[in-house]
Amino acid sequence: MNRIGIAPLACWILLPLVIGLSLLLSLCLGAASLSPEQVFAALTGTGSEHGQRVVWDLRLPRALLAAVVGLHFALSGFILQALSRNPLADPGILGISAGASLAAVLLVVAGAMLPAGASLYLQGEQLLAWLPLGALAGGVLAAAGVYRLSGAGRLTPLRLILTGVVCAAVLNALMTGGLALWGQAHTETLVAWLAGSLHGREWHYIWVILPWTLLGLTGAALIVKPLGVLRLNDEQVLSLGVNLGRWRLLVLLVATLLAASAVAVAGPIGFVGLVVPHMARWLVPGALLHQLGISALLGALLVLVADLAGRTLVVPFELPVGVLCALIGVPAFLYLLKQQP
C-alpha cells in the first residue's frame, strides 16, 4: 500500500467492474431486450440465431467501440490539458474534430463528383467505410497545421491554444459551408456521423481503430515522465536540460493520433476529453500515472453509458452518443468547476 494510495486502488478495482456491468447491460438492453442467460448463450454459440446476431453483430462491437472511443478522447484530453497547462483544453482545441469533419464532408463531395458518384452514394455503407481513413487524415493534418502556425519548436502553450481555436473556427466554417452547398440527401448521409454516433458500427470499425489504440497507449506510457515535467513553466523545464520543442511535438502527436482516430470512427464527440481529466484528478490527486489510467477507464465508462442511454431512452428511436455526452458532461463539468478553490 505504500506505492499506491487507497483512492487509486479503489478506482482501479471498481471502475473495471462498473465498465463490465455497463457492457453487460449494453448487450441485454435495446429495442429487443435479452436476459443475461440469453446473452451468455449467444456469446457461447448455444443461443438462438436471432440472439447471436443481435449480440455478436450489433451490440458487442458497438459497446466495445464505445469504450475504446471514450478511452481515446479521455487520454487525449488529459494529455492536452497537461501540455497546454489549461484545464479547459480538449481535442477540439487543436482543430482535430473540425479537421476530421471537414475531411469527411470533402470525401463525400469528391466521391459524388466521380463518374460513378451516384452509385457510390447509393452504396452508403461503402461510402461510410472510407470515412474513418479520410477523417483520420484530416484530423492529423489539422493538428500539424496548428503546430506549424504556432511556431513549431518555438511554440508556447498560450500560442498553441489561440492558434488551435482560430484554426478550429475556420475549419468548422468551411465544413458548415460545404454542408450548406451540398444537397439535402447527401447531408443526411453525414449528419449522424457529425453528431457523434455509434449507430451501425460493426467489427470493421474496431479493426480500424485498434492499431491506433495500441499505438496511442504505447505513446502515452512513454510520455508519462516528460508530461509531468512539461506541466512546469518553461524556465523550470529548460533548467532541467529537457528538449522542450521535441517533447512538446511528441506529446502533441500522441494526443492527436488518439483524438483523430476516435473522431474518424465515431464522429466529433465533445466533452469527454474536457470533463474526464477533471474527474480523474479529483479522484486521484497528485499521481500522474494513475490519473492517466483512471482517465482512460472513466472515458470508456462515460461513452459506454451515454451510448446505452441513447439506445434505450427513446426506443425505437436513438439519440446520438455525442448528444448524451454533452448532457452528461456539462453538469459534471459545472460541478467540478464549483468544487475548484
Residue pairs with C-beta under 8 A, 6 or more apart in sequence:
1 9
4 12
4 290
5 284
5 287
5 290
7 283
7 284
7 285
8 284
8 287
8 290
8 294
11 283
11 284
11 290
11 294
11 297
12 290
12 293
12 294
12 297
15 294
15 297
15 298
15 301
16 297
18 301
19 67
19 297
19 300
19 301
19 304
22 301
22 304
22 305
22 308
23 63
23 64
23 67
23 304
24 36
24 39
25 308
26 59
26 62
26 63
26 66
26 304
26 307
26 308
26 311
27 34
27 39
27 55
27 59
27 60
27 63
28 34
28 35
28 36
28 39
29 308
29 311
29 312
30 54
30 58
30 59
30 311
30 312
30 315
31 311
31 315
31 316
32 54
34 42
34 51
34 54
34 55
38 47
38 48
38 51
39 51
39 55
41 47
41 48
41 51
42 48
42 51
42 52
42 54
42 55
42 56
43 55
43 56
43 60
45 52
47 55
57 202
61 201
61 202
61 203
61 205
61 206
62 198
62 201
62 307
63 304
63 307
63 308
64 206
65 198
65 201
65 205
65 206
65 209
65 265
65 266
66 198
66 266
66 300
66 303
66 304
66 306
66 307
66 321
67 300
67 301
67 303
67 304
68 206
68 209
68 210
68 213
68 262
68 300
69 198
69 209
69 262
69 265
69 266
69 269
69 303
70 272
70 276
70 299
70 300
70 301
70 302
70 303
70 304
71 213
71 296
71 297
71 299
71 300
72 209
72 212
72 213
72 216
72 258
72 259
72 261
72 262
72 299
73 90
73 91
73 258
73 259
73 262
73 269
73 272
73 273
73 276
73 299
73 303
74 272
74 273
74 276
74 277
74 280
74 295
74 296
74 298
74 299
74 300
74 302
75 216
75 217
75 220
75 255
75 258
75 292
75 295
75 296
75 299
76 90
76 91
76 96
76 255
76 256
76 258
76 259
76 262
76 273
77 89
77 90
77 91
77 272
77 273
77 274
77 276
77 277
77 295
77 299
78 273
78 276
78 277
78 280
78 291
78 292
78 295
79 220
79 223
79 227
79 251
79 254
79 255
79 258
80 89
80 90
80 91
80 93
80 94
80 255
80 273
81 87
81 88
81 89
81 90
81 277
82 227
82 228
82 230
82 231
82 251
82 288
83 89
83 157
83 160
83 227
83 230
83 248
83 251
83 252
83 255
84 93
84 157
84 160
84 161
85 157
85 231
86 93
86 157
86 161
87 277
87 278
88 274
89 161
89 274
90 270
90 271
90 272
90 273
90 274
91 97
91 255
91 258
91 259
91 262
91 263
91 273
92 98
92 168
92 268
92 270
92 273
93 161
93 164
93 165
93 168
94 142
94 143
94 146
94 160
94 164
94 167
94 168
94 252
94 255
94 256
94 259
95 142
95 143
95 145
95 146
95 164
95 167
95 168
95 171
96 139
96 142
96 143
96 256
96 259
96 260
96 263
97 139
97 168
97 259
97 263
97 268
97 270
98 142
98 167
98 168
98 169
98 171
98 172
98 175
98 268
99 138
99 139
99 140
99 141
99 142
99 143
99 145
99 171
99 260
100 135
100 136
100 138
100 139
100 142
100 260
100 263
100 264
100 268
101 135
101 138
101 171
101 172
101 175
101 194
101 263
101 267
101 268
102 138
102 142
102 171
102 172
102 174
102 175
102 178
103 134
103 135
103 137
103 138
103 139
103 141
104 131
104 134
104 135
104 138
104 190
104 193
104 194
105 175
105 178
105 179
105 182
105 190
106 134
106 138
106 178
107 127
107 130
107 131
107 134
107 135
108 121
108 127
108 182
108 186
108 189
108 190
109 178
109 182
109 186
111 117
111 120
111 121
111 127
111 130
112 118
112 120
112 121
112 186
114 120
120 126
120 127
121 127
121 185
121 186
121 189
124 189
127 189
128 189
128 193
128 200
129 204
131 193
131 264
132 205
132 208
132 209
132 264
132 265
133 208
133 264
134 264
135 260
135 263
135 264
136 212
136 260
136 261
136 263
136 264
138 260
139 256
139 259
139 260
139 261
139 263
139 264
140 256
140 257
140 260
142 167
142 168
142 171
143 252
143 256
143 260
145 167
146 160
146 163
146 164
146 167
147 155
147 160
147 249
147 252
149 163
149 167
150 156
150 159
150 160
150 163
150 164
151 159
152 245
152 249
153 245
153 246
153 248
153 249
154 245
155 245
155 248
156 234
160 252
179 187
179 190
192 199
192 267
192 320
193 267
194 267
194 268
195 267
195 320
195 322
195 323
196 266
196 267
196 268
196 269
196 270
196 320
196 321
196 322
196 323
196 325
197 266
197 267
197 320
197 321
197 322
198 266
198 307
198 321
199 318
199 320
201 265
201 266
205 265
208 261
208 264
208 265
209 261
209 262
209 264
209 265
212 257
212 258
212 261
213 261
215 257
216 254
216 257
216 258
216 261
219 250
219 253
219 254
219 257
220 254
220 258
220 292
223 247
223 250
223 251
223 254
224 288
224 289
224 292
226 242
226 247
226 250
226 251
227 251
227 288
228 288
229 237
229 240
229 242
229 247
230 237
230 242
230 244
230 247
230 248
230 251
234 244
237 244
238 244
259 273
262 269
263 269
266 321
267 320
267 322
268 322
269 303
269 321
269 322
269 325
270 322
270 325
270 326
270 329
271 325
271 326
271 328
271 329
271 330
271 333
272 299
272 302
272 303
272 325
272 329
273 299
274 329
274 333
275 302
275 329
275 332
275 333
275 336
276 295
276 298
276 299
276 302
277 291
277 295
278 333
278 336
279 295
279 298
279 332
279 336
280 291
280 292
280 294
280 295
280 298
281 291
282 336
282 339
283 294
284 290
284 291
284 294
302 325
302 328
302 329
303 321
303 325
305 328
306 321
306 324
306 325
306 328
307 321
307 324
309 319
309 324
310 318
310 319
310 320
310 321
310 323
310 324
311 318
313 319
